[in-house]
Amino acid sequence: MAYVISDDCISCGACESECPVGAISSGSEHYVIDADVCLECGACVSQCPVGAISQA
């Protein structure tokens, strides 16, 4: 199950650089994860300062 970023995201970008496959990008309201590209490695989760990333 891919990871998702909730509305709690503060758009700091910390997660984007951590993704080994580039599945995270800036969306219209906050960062988003492309579920088709996400490897479900969880590298982004520990980088989020507000805990906005979780498994779908």
PDB file with one MODEL, atoms N, CA, C and O in Angstrom:
MODEL        1
ATOM      1  N   MET A   1       0.827  -1.173   0.000  1.00  0.00           N
ATOM      2  CA  MET A   1       0.000   0.000   0.000  1.00  0.00           C
ATOM      3  C   MET A   1       0.880   1.249   0.000  1.00  0.00           C
ATOM      4  O   MET A   1       1.725   1.410   0.881  1.00  0.00           O
ATOM      5  N   ALA A   2       0.696   2.109  -0.953  1.00  0.00           N
ATOM      6  CA  ALA A   2       1.520   3.306  -1.093  1.00  0.00           C
ATOM      7  C   ALA A   2       1.292   4.276   0.060  1.00  0.00           C
ATOM      8  O   ALA A   2       0.288   4.209   0.768  1.00  0.00           O
ATOM      9  N   TYR A   3       2.240   5.166   0.223  1.00  0.00           N
ATOM     10  CA  TYR A   3       2.122   6.206   1.240  1.00  0.00           C
ATOM     11  C   TYR A   3       1.343   7.386   0.677  1.00  0.00           C
ATOM     12  O   TYR A   3       1.304   7.598  -0.535  1.00  0.00           O
ATOM     13  N   VAL A   4       0.727   8.146   1.566  1.00  0.00           N
ATOM     14  CA  VAL A   4      -0.009   9.345   1.181  1.00  0.00           C
ATOM     15  C   VAL A   4       0.391  10.491   2.111  1.00  0.00           C
ATOM     16  O   VAL A   4       0.850  10.269   3.232  1.00  0.00           O
ATOM     17  N   ILE A   5       0.210  11.701   1.630  1.00  0.00           N
ATOM     18  CA  ILE A   5       0.508  12.889   2.421  1.00  0.00           C
ATOM     19  C   ILE A   5      -0.809  13.587   2.719  1.00  0.00           C
ATOM     20  O   ILE A   5      -1.578  13.896   1.810  1.00  0.00           O
ATOM     21  N   SER A   6      -1.063  13.832   3.995  1.00  0.00           N
ATOM     22  CA  SER A   6      -2.337  14.423   4.425  1.00  0.00           C
ATOM     23  C   SER A   6      -2.321  15.946   4.299  1.00  0.00           C
ATOM     24  O   SER A   6      -1.306  16.552   3.956  1.00  0.00           O
ATOM     25  N   ASP A   7      -3.464  16.537   4.585  1.00  0.00           N
ATOM     26  CA  ASP A   7      -3.593  17.994   4.567  1.00  0.00           C
ATOM     27  C   ASP A   7      -2.776  18.665   5.662  1.00  0.00           C
ATOM     28  O   ASP A   7      -2.663  19.890   5.678  1.00  0.00           O
ATOM     29  N   ASP A   8      -2.204  17.888   6.575  1.00  0.00           N
ATOM     30  CA  ASP A   8      -1.351  18.444   7.629  1.00  0.00           C
ATOM     31  C   ASP A   8       0.004  18.892   7.078  1.00  0.00           C
ATOM     32  O   ASP A   8       0.771  19.556   7.775  1.00  0.00           O
ATOM     33  N   CYS A   9       0.294  18.531   5.838  1.00  0.00           N
ATOM     34  CA  CYS A   9       1.567  18.876   5.190  1.00  0.00           C
ATOM     35  C   CYS A   9       1.772  20.394   5.211  1.00  0.00           C
ATOM     36  O   CYS A   9       0.860  21.161   4.903  1.00  0.00           O
ATOM     37  N   ILE A  10       2.998  20.814   5.583  1.00  0.00           N
ATOM     38  CA  ILE A  10       3.333  22.240   5.618  1.00  0.00           C
ATOM     39  C   ILE A  10       4.174  22.643   4.396  1.00  0.00           C
ATOM     40  O   ILE A  10       4.711  23.750   4.346  1.00  0.00           O
ATOM     41  N   SER A  11       4.282  21.754   3.430  1.00  0.00           N
ATOM     42  CA  SER A  11       5.008  21.998   2.175  1.00  0.00           C
ATOM     43  C   SER A  11       6.456  22.431   2.386  1.00  0.00           C
ATOM     44  O   SER A  11       6.943  23.339   1.714  1.00  0.00           O
ATOM     45  N   CYS A  12       7.133  21.782   3.315  1.00  0.00           N
ATOM     46  CA  CYS A  12       8.532  22.123   3.582  1.00  0.00           C
ATOM     47  C   CYS A  12       9.482  21.471   2.573  1.00  0.00           C
ATOM     48  O   CYS A  12      10.597  21.953   2.373  1.00  0.00           O
ATOM     49  N   GLY A  13       9.043  20.372   1.933  1.00  0.00           N
ATOM     50  CA  GLY A  13       9.859  19.712   0.923  1.00  0.00           C
ATOM     51  C   GLY A  13      10.855  18.698   1.445  1.00  0.00           C
ATOM     52  O   GLY A  13      11.605  18.118   0.660  1.00  0.00           O
ATOM     53  N   ALA A  14      10.883  18.469   2.739  1.00  0.00           N
ATOM     54  CA  ALA A  14      11.853  17.536   3.318  1.00  0.00           C
ATOM     55  C   ALA A  14      11.699  16.118   2.764  1.00  0.00           C
ATOM     56  O   ALA A  14      12.687  15.403   2.601  1.00  0.00           O
ATOM     57  N   CYS A  15      10.490  15.724   2.484  1.00  0.00           N
ATOM     58  CA  CYS A  15      10.228  14.362   1.998  1.00  0.00           C
ATOM     59  C   CYS A  15      10.637  14.174   0.541  1.00  0.00           C
ATOM     60  O   CYS A  15      11.077  13.091   0.157  1.00  0.00           O
ATOM     61  N   GLU A  16      10.498  15.205  -0.262  1.00  0.00           N
ATOM     62  CA  GLU A  16      10.743  15.088  -1.699  1.00  0.00           C
ATOM     63  C   GLU A  16      12.162  14.624  -2.011  1.00  0.00           C
ATOM     64  O   GLU A  16      12.358  13.751  -2.857  1.00  0.00           O
ATOM     65  N   SER A  17      13.126  15.189  -1.351  1.00  0.00           N
ATOM     66  CA  SER A  17      14.525  14.828  -1.617  1.00  0.00           C
ATOM     67  C   SER A  17      14.883  13.454  -1.074  1.00  0.00           C
ATOM     68  O   SER A  17      15.882  12.871  -1.495  1.00  0.00           O
ATOM     69  N   GLU A  18      14.097  12.930  -0.158  1.00  0.00           N
ATOM     70  CA  GLU A  18      14.362  11.629   0.444  1.00  0.00           C
ATOM     71  C   GLU A  18      13.860  10.471  -0.416  1.00  0.00           C
ATOM     72  O   GLU A  18      14.321   9.343  -0.247  1.00  0.00           O
ATOM     73  N   CYS A  19      12.936  10.721  -1.325  1.00  0.00           N
ATOM     74  CA  CYS A  19      12.336   9.655  -2.128  1.00  0.00           C
ATOM     75  C   CYS A  19      13.329   9.153  -3.180  1.00  0.00           C
ATOM     76  O   CYS A  19      13.775   9.930  -4.024  1.00  0.00           O
ATOM     77  N   PRO A  20      13.681   7.858  -3.138  1.00  0.00           N
ATOM     78  CA  PRO A  20      14.678   7.319  -4.065  1.00  0.00           C
ATOM     79  C   PRO A  20      14.181   7.186  -5.509  1.00  0.00           C
ATOM     80  O   PRO A  20      14.990   7.020  -6.422  1.00  0.00           O
ATOM     81  N   VAL A  21      12.873   7.256  -5.727  1.00  0.00           N
ATOM     82  CA  VAL A  21      12.337   7.088  -7.079  1.00  0.00           C
ATOM     83  C   VAL A  21      11.605   8.329  -7.595  1.00  0.00           C
ATOM     84  O   VAL A  21      11.009   8.283  -8.671  1.00  0.00           O
ATOM     85  N   GLY A  22      11.638   9.417  -6.861  1.00  0.00           N
ATOM     86  CA  GLY A  22      11.014  10.654  -7.303  1.00  0.00           C
ATOM     87  C   GLY A  22       9.499  10.616  -7.347  1.00  0.00           C
ATOM     88  O   GLY A  22       8.883  11.249  -8.204  1.00  0.00           O
ATOM     89  N   ALA A  23       8.893   9.874  -6.425  1.00  0.00           N
ATOM     90  CA  ALA A  23       7.437   9.740  -6.404  1.00  0.00           C
ATOM     91  C   ALA A  23       6.739  10.919  -5.731  1.00  0.00           C
ATOM     92  O   ALA A  23       5.514  11.024  -5.790  1.00  0.00           O
ATOM     93  N   ILE A  24       7.500  11.804  -5.096  1.00  0.00           N
ATOM     94  CA  ILE A  24       6.911  12.923  -4.363  1.00  0.00           C
ATOM     95  C   ILE A  24       7.122  14.220  -5.130  1.00  0.00           C
ATOM     96  O   ILE A  24       8.226  14.521  -5.582  1.00  0.00           O
ATOM     97  N   SER A  25       6.045  14.978  -5.266  1.00  0.00           N
ATOM     98  CA  SER A  25       6.129  16.260  -5.967  1.00  0.00           C
ATOM     99  C   SER A  25       5.196  17.264  -5.299  1.00  0.00           C
ATOM    100  O   SER A  25       4.322  16.902  -4.511  1.00  0.00           O
ATOM    101  N   SER A  26       5.406  18.522  -5.633  1.00  0.00           N
ATOM    102  CA  SER A  26       4.583  19.585  -5.073  1.00  0.00           C
ATOM    103  C   SER A  26       3.228  19.604  -5.779  1.00  0.00           C
ATOM    104  O   SER A  26       3.154  19.721  -7.002  1.00  0.00           O
ATOM    105  N   GLY A  27       2.161  19.486  -4.990  1.00  0.00           N
ATOM    106  CA  GLY A  27       0.812  19.535  -5.542  1.00  0.00           C
ATOM    107  C   GLY A  27       0.227  20.929  -5.406  1.00  0.00           C
ATOM    108  O   GLY A  27       0.923  21.859  -4.998  1.00  0.00           O
ATOM    109  N   SER A  28      -1.025  21.077  -5.738  1.00  0.00           N
ATOM    110  CA  SER A  28      -1.650  22.396  -5.683  1.00  0.00           C
ATOM    111  C   SER A  28      -1.833  22.911  -4.265  1.00  0.00           C
ATOM    112  O   SER A  28      -1.759  24.117  -4.026  1.00  0.00           O
ATOM    113  N   GLU A  29      -2.075  21.996  -3.315  1.00  0.00           N
ATOM    114  CA  GLU A  29      -2.288  22.406  -1.922  1.00  0.00           C
ATOM    115  C   GLU A  29      -1.125  22.006  -1.020  1.00  0.00           C
ATOM    116  O   GLU A  29      -0.778  22.730  -0.087  1.00  0.00           O
ATOM    117  N   HIS A  30      -0.525  20.850  -1.302  1.00  0.00           N
ATOM    118  CA  HIS A  30       0.608  20.338  -0.524  1.00  0.00           C
ATOM    119  C   HIS A  30       1.313  19.274  -1.349  1.00  0.00           C
ATOM    120  O   HIS A  30       0.883  18.964  -2.460  1.00  0.00           O
ATOM    121  N   TYR A  31       2.377  18.720  -0.823  1.00  0.00           N
ATOM    122  CA  TYR A  31       3.108  17.682  -1.544  1.00  0.00           C
ATOM    123  C   TYR A  31       2.231  16.442  -1.700  1.00  0.00           C
ATOM    124  O   TYR A  31       1.373  16.162  -0.863  1.00  0.00           O
ATOM    125  N   VAL A  32       2.463  15.707  -2.782  1.00  0.00           N
ATOM    126  CA  VAL A  32       1.695  14.492  -3.074  1.00  0.00           C
ATOM    127  C   VAL A  32       2.646  13.365  -3.461  1.00  0.00           C
ATOM    128  O   VAL A  32       3.764  13.601  -3.918  1.00  0.00           O
ATOM    129  N   ILE A  33       2.174  12.134  -3.265  1.00  0.00           N
ATOM    130  CA  ILE A  33       2.945  10.948  -3.627  1.00  0.00           C
ATOM    131  C   ILE A  33       2.225  10.220  -4.748  1.00  0.00           C
ATOM    132  O   ILE A  33       1.034   9.932  -4.641  1.00  0.00           O
ATOM    133  N   ASP A  34       2.942   9.923  -5.823  1.00  0.00           N
ATOM    134  CA  ASP A  34       2.391   9.165  -6.944  1.00  0.00           C
ATOM    135  C   ASP A  34       2.382   7.692  -6.539  1.00  0.00           C
ATOM    136  O   ASP A  34       3.436   7.061  -6.463  1.00  0.00           O
ATOM    137  N   ALA A  35       1.209   7.149  -6.282  1.00  0.00           N
ATOM    138  CA  ALA A  35       1.064   5.770  -5.806  1.00  0.00           C
ATOM    139  C   ALA A  35       1.603   4.750  -6.798  1.00  0.00           C
ATOM    140  O   ALA A  35       2.027   3.666  -6.398  1.00  0.00           O
ATOM    141  N   ASP A  36       1.593   5.079  -8.084  1.00  0.00           N
ATOM    142  CA  ASP A  36       2.090   4.151  -9.106  1.00  0.00           C
ATOM    143  C   ASP A  36       3.608   4.067  -9.116  1.00  0.00           C
ATOM    144  O   ASP A  36       4.171   3.105  -9.638  1.00  0.00           O
ATOM    145  N   VAL A  37       4.272   5.057  -8.549  1.00  0.00           N
ATOM    146  CA  VAL A  37       5.732   5.095  -8.536  1.00  0.00           C
ATOM    147  C   VAL A  37       6.294   4.724  -7.161  1.00  0.00           C
ATOM    148  O   VAL A  37       7.402   4.196  -7.070  1.00  0.00           O
ATOM    149  N   CYS A  38       5.547   4.991  -6.103  1.00  0.00           N
ATOM    150  CA  CYS A  38       5.985   4.744  -4.726  1.00  0.00           C
ATOM    151  C   CYS A  38       6.397   3.294  -4.515  1.00  0.00           C
ATOM    152  O   CYS A  38       5.662   2.371  -4.867  1.00  0.00           O
ATOM    153  N   LEU A  39       7.593   3.101  -3.931  1.00  0.00           N
ATOM    154  CA  LEU A  39       8.102   1.768  -3.626  1.00  0.00           C
ATOM    155  C   LEU A  39       7.677   1.273  -2.252  1.00  0.00           C
ATOM    156  O   LEU A  39       7.960   0.134  -1.880  1.00  0.00           O
ATOM    157  N   GLU A  40       6.998   2.133  -1.500  1.00  0.00           N
ATOM    158  CA  GLU A  40       6.581   1.819  -0.136  1.00  0.00           C
ATOM    159  C   GLU A  40       7.772   1.546   0.782  1.00  0.00           C
ATOM    160  O   GLU A  40       7.696   0.709   1.681  1.00  0.00           O
ATOM    161  N   CYS A  41       8.869   2.263   0.544  1.00  0.00           N
ATOM    162  CA  CYS A  41      10.075   2.063   1.359  1.00  0.00           C
ATOM    163  C   CYS A  41       9.984   2.788   2.698  1.00  0.00           C
ATOM    164  O   CYS A  41      10.648   2.395   3.657  1.00  0.00           O
ATOM    165  N   GLY A  42       9.167   3.846   2.777  1.00  0.00           N
ATOM    166  CA  GLY A  42       8.992   4.579   4.018  1.00  0.00           C
ATOM    167  C   GLY A  42      10.070   5.594   4.330  1.00  0.00           C
ATOM    168  O   GLY A  42      10.066   6.174   5.416  1.00  0.00           O
ATOM    169  N   ALA A  43      10.994   5.827   3.411  1.00  0.00           N
ATOM    170  CA  ALA A  43      12.080   6.781   3.654  1.00  0.00           C
ATOM    171  C   ALA A  43      11.558   8.181   3.940  1.00  0.00           C
ATOM    172  O   ALA A  43      12.171   8.933   4.698  1.00  0.00           O
ATOM    173  N   CYS A  44      10.442   8.528   3.345  1.00  0.00           N
ATOM    174  CA  CYS A  44       9.875   9.864   3.504  1.00  0.00           C
ATOM    175  C   CYS A  44       9.242  10.090   4.874  1.00  0.00           C
ATOM    176  O   CYS A  44       9.218  11.214   5.374  1.00  0.00           O
ATOM    177  N   VAL A  45       8.737   9.033   5.471  1.00  0.00           N
ATOM    178  CA  VAL A  45       7.986   9.147   6.725  1.00  0.00           C
ATOM    179  C   VAL A  45       8.819   9.795   7.830  1.00  0.00           C
ATOM    180  O   VAL A  45       8.342  10.697   8.519  1.00  0.00           O
ATOM    181  N   SER A  46      10.038   9.347   7.998  1.00  0.00           N
ATOM    182  CA  SER A  46      10.874   9.870   9.081  1.00  0.00           C
ATOM    183  C   SER A  46      11.342  11.298   8.820  1.00  0.00           C
ATOM    184  O   SER A  46      11.788  11.974   9.747  1.00  0.00           O
ATOM    185  N   GLN A  47      11.251  11.764   7.595  1.00  0.00           N
ATOM    186  CA  GLN A  47      11.686  13.117   7.264  1.00  0.00           C
ATOM    187  C   GLN A  47      10.620  14.177   7.505  1.00  0.00           C
ATOM    188  O   GLN A  47      10.938  15.364   7.582  1.00  0.00           O
ATOM    189  N   CYS A  48       9.370  13.769   7.624  1.00  0.00           N
ATOM    190  CA  CYS A  48       8.266  14.729   7.786  1.00  0.00           C
ATOM    191  C   CYS A  48       8.223  15.277   9.217  1.00  0.00           C
ATOM    192  O   CYS A  48       8.017  14.517  10.163  1.00  0.00           O
ATOM    193  N   PRO A  49       8.417  16.589   9.379  1.00  0.00           N
ATOM    194  CA  PRO A  49       8.453  17.173  10.725  1.00  0.00           C
ATOM    195  C   PRO A  49       7.080  17.253  11.402  1.00  0.00           C
ATOM    196  O   PRO A  49       6.999  17.469  12.612  1.00  0.00           O
ATOM    197  N   VAL A  50       6.000  17.081  10.629  1.00  0.00           N
ATOM    198  CA  VAL A  50       4.657  17.179  11.211  1.00  0.00           C
ATOM    199  C   VAL A  50       3.876  15.867  11.154  1.00  0.00           C
ATOM    200  O   VAL A  50       2.694  15.836  11.499  1.00  0.00           O
ATOM    201  N   GLY A  51       4.520  14.794  10.726  1.00  0.00           N
ATOM    202  CA  GLY A  51       3.872  13.484  10.695  1.00  0.00           C
ATOM    203  C   GLY A  51       2.719  13.386   9.712  1.00  0.00           C
ATOM    204  O   GLY A  51       1.726  12.710   9.981  1.00  0.00           O
ATOM    205  N   ALA A  52       2.844  14.060   8.568  1.00  0.00           N
ATOM    206  CA  ALA A  52       1.758  14.103   7.585  1.00  0.00           C
ATOM    207  C   ALA A  52       1.760  12.936   6.608  1.00  0.00           C
ATOM    208  O   ALA A  52       0.877  12.852   5.754  1.00  0.00           O
ATOM    209  N   ILE A  53       2.733  12.032   6.714  1.00  0.00           N
ATOM    210  CA  ILE A  53       2.835  10.921   5.766  1.00  0.00           C
ATOM    211  C   ILE A  53       2.477   9.605   6.454  1.00  0.00           C
ATOM    212  O   ILE A  53       2.992   9.286   7.526  1.00  0.00           O
ATOM    213  N   SER A  54       1.590   8.855   5.820  1.00  0.00           N
ATOM    214  CA  SER A  54       1.179   7.561   6.359  1.00  0.00           C
ATOM    215  C   SER A  54       0.818   6.633   5.210  1.00  0.00           C
ATOM    216  O   SER A  54       0.690   7.075   4.068  1.00  0.00           O
ATOM    217  N   GLN A  55       0.655   5.354   5.506  1.00  0.00           N
ATOM    218  CA  GLN A  55       0.246   4.412   4.466  1.00  0.00           C
ATOM    219  C   GLN A  55      -1.244   4.559   4.211  1.00  0.00           C
ATOM    220  O   GLN A  55      -2.033   4.761   5.135  1.00  0.00           O
ATOM    221  N   ALA A  56      -1.614   4.455   2.947  1.00  0.00           N
ATOM    222  CA  ALA A  56      -3.023   4.604   2.543  1.00  0.00           C
ATOM    223  C   ALA A  56      -3.857   3.440   3.046  1.00  0.00           C
ATOM    224  O   ALA A  56      -5.063   3.394   2.803  1.00  0.00           O
TER     225      ALA A  56
ENDMDL
END
